């Protein structure tokens, strides 16, 4: 996965909030099946059924029982998607 553009909430999972003007590889995520993007946050569904989130978490949208913005992916608590 690659990301670029506005990174003010850490939504690129590169460990910083520095904007990126060229594509950069997203760090720490492997075996990703599908990616979802929201307003300043993103999520990835891995092949093992776990859901991972990062970026803006001002109202708890990352599902990690906090409201702390994340520049590294965190596993969403209590969710394991059954993949067929």
C-alpha positions, 0 to 999 in steps of 0.5 A: 500500500502507498499513501500521499497528500495531507497526513495531519492526523497520521493517516498514512501509518508512517509514524509521523504527521508530515504531509507527503507529496509523493507516494510513500509505502505504508509501514507495518501492514502486511497481508492486507485484503481490503482498505477503507478510508474515512475522514482523516483515518483509515482501516485495513482488513487483513486476511486473518480477519483482524481489523486495523485502524490509524489516523484521527481518533478524536471521537473514538472512531479507531475502536481502540478504546481511546481518543488518541490519534494514531500514526501507527496501526492499532488492532480494533478491539473485539472484531474478527471478520469471518472471511470466506 
